Amino acid sequence: PRSPASRRPPPKPRPIFRVQLVVTALVPGVAAYHSSVLIGSTEYAFSVRGVVKNEGPMSHASLSAESTYVDFGVMPISIQAFEATLFPRFAPGTYDLLRKNCNSFSDMALLVLTGTRLDSRYTQAENIGKVADRCLSLVQALTGGRYVPNPQADDFDIERLAKELGTQRPAVFDAGAAPPPRRPSGGAAAQARV
């Protein structure tokens, strides 16, 4: 005789979603970008309010430059596991323009979802800004004091977080299926401008 546990139906497969990175130049001609991640038609973007969910790439709507979409394909994703993994690490009030911003979130979201990191070309301006501000308070001076480092981001270390999240990546996918293979960054993913 079979035990009651063996008569249970198999777990339902997780829904399949298309994953896309959306990137828009903040100032045309300057290597400073706003980024977010689309899972299906839902945008996930990080701001002073924490992780914000929108229908479509609404966080890019006020930017005048053309957005670029980088397609990472379709994969089985547990939205609940994805949100539980990233939302606490990108809480409201922890945003910092240079040290913990939308690109930091997109970088970690892509790592969890696809096994790849955000292309470094999208973070060049903030990386230069971090060094300049740490050494000379240059960004604070250039913004007339509008940029003030957020003390709630003082302990944020993106490389340490990447190591931690790399071990949690399989939880976002169907328990019976292996996560999608890592995709190389750069030109391997399909890109489109809209």
C-alpha positions in Angstrom: 0.0 0.0 0.0 1.1 3.5 -0.8 1.5 6.0 2.0 -0.7 9.2 2.0 2.4 11.3 1.2 3.0 9.3 -2.1 -0.5 10.1 -3.3 0.0 13.8 -3.2 0.1 15.5 -6.6 3.5 16.7 -7.7 4.2 20.4 -6.9 2.9 22.8 -9.6 5.6 24.2 -11.8 6.5 27.8 -11.3 5.2 30.3 -13.8 7.4 31.2 -16.7 8.4 34.8 -17.1 10.5 36.8 -19.5 13.3 38.7 -17.8 14.5 42.0 -19.2 16.9 44.8 -18.1 15.7 48.3 -18.9 18.3 51.0 -19.0 17.9 54.7 -19.8 20.6 57.4 -19.9 20.0 60.1 -17.2 21.7 62.8 -19.2 22.1 62.1 -23.0 25.8 61.8 -23.8 26.9 61.2 -20.2 27.6 57.6 -18.9 25.1 57.9 -16.1 22.1 55.5 -16.2 18.8 54.6 -14.5 18.0 50.8 -14.6 15.3 48.5 -13.6 14.3 44.9 -14.2 11.1 43.6 -15.8 9.8 40.2 -14.8 7.0 39.6 -17.3 5.3 43.0 -17.4 6.1 44.0 -13.9 8.9 46.4 -13.3 11.1 46.3 -10.2 13.0 49.5 -9.5 14.9 50.7 -6.4 14.4 54.3 -5.1 14.2 56.2 -1.8 10.9 54.3 -1.3 12.7 50.9 -1.5 11.8 48.4 -4.2 8.9 49.7 -6.2 6.7 47.6 -8.5 5.1 49.1 -11.6 3.1 47.8 -14.5 5.7 48.3 -17.3 8.8 50.4 -17.1 7.2 53.4 -15.4 10.3 54.5 -13.5 11.8 55.5 -16.9 8.8 57.5 -18.1 10.1 60.9 -17.0 13.5 60.4 -18.6 13.9 62.0 -22.1 16.4 59.5 -23.5 15.5 56.4 -25.3 15.4 53.2 -23.2 17.4 50.1 -24.0 15.9 46.6 -23.3 18.2 43.7 -22.7 16.4 40.4 -23.0 17.6 37.5 -20.8 14.9 35.1 -22.0 12.2 33.2 -20.2 12.5 31.1 -17.0 10.5 29.6 -14.2 10.5 32.1 -11.3 9.0 32.2 -7.9 8.0 35.9 -7.6 7.5 35.4 -3.8 11.1 34.0 -3.4 12.5 36.7 -5.6 10.9 39.4 -3.5 11.7 37.8 -0.2 15.4 37.6 -1.3 15.8 41.2 -2.5 13.2 43.4 -0.8 14.7 43.3 2.7 18.2 44.1 1.3 16.9 47.2 -0.5 14.6 48.6 2.1 13.0 52.0 2.1 15.3 54.8 3.3 18.5 52.9 2.3 18.9 54.5 -1.2 22.1 56.4 -1.8 22.7 58.1 -5.2 26.3 56.8 -5.4 26.6 53.8 -3.1 23.3 51.9 -3.2 21.1 52.9 -6.1 18.9 51.6 -8.9 21.9 50.1 -10.6 22.9 48.3 -7.4 19.4 46.7 -7.3 19.4 45.8 -11.0 22.8 44.2 -10.6 21.7 42.0 -7.7 18.3 41.2 -9.4 20.0 40.1 -12.5 22.5 38.0 -10.5 19.6 36.2 -8.7 17.5 35.8 -11.8 20.1 35.0 -14.5 23.4 34.4 -12.8 24.9 37.5 -14.6 25.8 40.9 -13.3 24.9 44.3 -14.6 27.3 45.4 -17.4 29.9 47.8 -15.8 29.3 50.4 -18.5 26.1 51.3 -16.7 27.8 52.0 -13.4 30.9 53.9 -14.6 29.7 57.4 -13.6 28.6 56.4 -10.1 31.9 54.4 -9.5 33.9 57.5 -10.4 31.6 59.6 -8.3 32.0 57.3 -5.3 35.8 57.7 -5.4 35.7 61.5 -6.0 33.2 62.1 -3.2 35.0 59.8 -0.7 38.3 61.6 -1.3 37.2 65.2 -2.1 33.5 65.5 -1.3 33.4 66.5 -5.0 29.8 65.2 -5.7 28.5 67.0 -2.7 30.2 70.2 -3.9 29.0 69.8 -7.5 25.4 69.3 -6.4 25.4 72.3 -4.1 25.0 70.0 -1.1 21.9 68.2 -2.6 23.8 64.9 -2.5 24.5 63.9 1.1 25.7 60.4 1.7 23.0 58.3 3.3 24.3 56.8 6.6 21.9 53.9 6.1 24.0 52.8 3.1 27.3 53.0 4.9 27.5 49.2 5.4 26.3 48.3 1.9 29.0 46.3 0.1 27.7 45.1 -3.3 30.4 42.4 -3.7 29.7 40.9 -0.3 26.0 40.9 -1.2 26.7 39.3 -4.6 28.5 36.4 -2.8 25.6 35.9 -0.4 22.9 36.1 -3.1 24.8 33.7 -5.4 24.1 31.0 -2.9 20.4 31.8 -2.7 19.8 31.9 -6.4 18.2 28.4 -6.8 15.4 29.3 -4.3 13.9 31.6 -7.0 13.5 28.7 -9.4 11.4 25.6 -9.5 12.7 23.1 -7.0 12.6 20.4 -9.7 14.4 22.4 -12.3 17.9 23.6 -12.5 18.3 27.4 -12.7 18.9 28.7 -16.3 22.5 28.6 -17.3 24.6 31.7 -16.7 24.6 34.0 -19.7 27.7 36.1 -20.5 27.3 39.8 -20.1 27.6 42.3 -22.9 26.5 41.4 -26.4 25.2 37.9 -25.7 21.8 39.0 -24.6 19.5 40.4 -27.2 19.3 44.2 -27.0 16.6 46.5 -28.4 16.1 50.2 -28.2 12.6 51.6 -27.7 
